[in-house]
Amino acid sequence: MERKFIWVTVIIMVVLAGATTILLLTQGPSYRGVLYEPPLPAYDFSLTAADGETVALHDFRGQVVLLYFGYTSCPDVCPTTLAEFRQVQAGLGVDAGRVQVIFITVDPERDTAERIQNYISAFDPSFIGLGGDLPALEAAWQAYGVFREVDETTVTAAGYLVTHSTRSYLVAPDGKLFLSYSYGTPADDILHDISLILEKGIGK
Amino acid sequence: MNRIALPVLLALFLASCQPAAGLTVSDAWARPGMAGGNSGAFFLIENPGEADTLLLAASDISQAVELHRTIMEGDVMQMQPQESVPVPAGETVAFQPGGLHVMFIGLKADLVPGDTFELVLTFEKAGEIVLQVEVRQP
């Protein structure tokens, strides 16, 4: 009776261990950002760079794109996020060229493409800042689910402030919207995910 | 009550009115910024004494200086100018990214890491405190 009990226990343990191993092997790598499932083609915006050239998302096929929507008069949240992206870029080392940070304005009335580029070059000269005409920008904001609203009621010497969403987006090398990050995600988490994407050849 | 005891008692009484220690502000830093653009400054206010209120921040590095608070609702960020900032008794109030900050609007010159400038905070009770603010990347 006792021997039978031991055998049953052993069999249960072996089955459990096997099931756990299979589960671990079949599960994909775990990302720290919020995964888009399934990843869908990211909206292929066509906007204006500081030199007047048109820049589209598909120009960066083969690279990981980190996308952020903000404005140059933004006093707090935008510079915090850009400073984190600067840390990500610095932490990439030899893979730095495989990632492109793109900043799209939510304040086209004041942000010319040139002003945007000056602003973000101060964080990292490799970052690209984009402006453009309102319809093209509106299409991009809408496609990425960006909320932005000029705050007309708050009185400030800054003229006006823009209330806006602060999520950043990661586009995989195949142009698919792959991950998103909430404000305040540590640079290390983003670096971890990018390393995983490059290592696994996601979207290649 | 003799002639000596009265002044002694008076002195003791006055001494007991003094706060345990004064309000201090430390670790002041500001973000880099470009001429014509904006920047923000951050610091810690430690208040071991009685309740006080930060009334004003002033500096000549920009056209205007305001007290702001960043408010996050879900993913959406909103800025709220603050007329004043309470500093409760025995508490530390942190001005930090994503929360309270001093906003410099219309910088007169570029702010480059390594630069320092003066920022004057005026408190209702503690009066003026002059800070040396260091420009650095967060």
Interface residues (C-beta under 8 A of the other chain):
Chain A: T72 S73 C74 P75 D76 V77 P79 T80 A83 R86 N118 Y119 A122 F147 D151 T154 V155 T156 A157 A158 L161 T163 H164 S165 T166 R167 S182 Y183 G184
Chain B: R31 P32 M34 G37 N38 S39 G40 Q63 A64 E66 H68 T70 M72 D75 V76 M77 Q78 M79 Q80 P81 P97 G98 H101 M103 I105 G106 Q137 P138
